[in-house]
Amino acid sequence: MSRRAVVAVTLLLGLGTPVGAQDEPSLRSFFEGKRVTVSIDMPGTSDGVDVQADSSQTLDYRQYGQRLKQYGTAIHSRQSATVTLVKIKGDHVEFQLNGGGYGTFGDDTSTSVSIPYVQPGSRERELDQLIKDEDDSHKRRRLENERDELRERRERQNRRIDADRAVAEAHRREILDERRRQGGSRFNLRYEGSVPAGIKPAEVMAALAEFVDFSSLGYRPAVPAVSRDERDDTGLSPRKGMTREEAEREFGPPASENIRREGGLTVVTLRFVLRDQQIVADFVEGILIRFSTASR
């Protein structure tokens, strides 16, 4: 029996999930309004994090890293969040947290600001024509001087408009970033073909156990506890999903760095040397995907 199946059976026995809790209303009743703790940073977008439930590679870390960079973090690793909606949609289960992520229908995601430029006025256009028709060089020069003054005044106004537009767009980006930080995020639990008929809460928790702490619902993940030797001097340990910046902040500058290709991915391997241990961590798009530790 697979590890995931064992976890599911254990949950069914330990939590007493009723046999009849097999449809979306039962999932919603079980999860919605409950608080859970995420184990990875969650991007501030309704695109959320895609988890492949029936694949050995559950997370596309390149896509995950790109979404974090593009949208920022709405829910940080080890932060608790409220399950606000669970919905079955064809081949995936939407597991929404703190609102499900900014960017759904009706959310304004535009940062552009429309401020029209000042166009040539009637006098400037008239002068253009008079200059073309004027044969006297002295009169033409006076006309050109007047036209150039009007043009320079208009161009100064348009440069101010450019500056005002840049300030306004920066302000809109700040507002959008704040809305993304406050809008929550989601997991999209995806299956090959379609969501299994009669899916139960225990199966959802088992599939998301690597990324969500469901202990508040009585679930204890079937993963080995981190030993003292696997922790750094501050009591923190490496974890999948942490960024390179977080790792260097917690463990200090790496002792070595190696870059290699794995298929279409660029993998950066950092070696951290602490007082009592060594940590070797692989990063893709700046996100920790795997690590190993050894005592020194």
Disulfide bonds with the S-S distance in Angstrom:
none
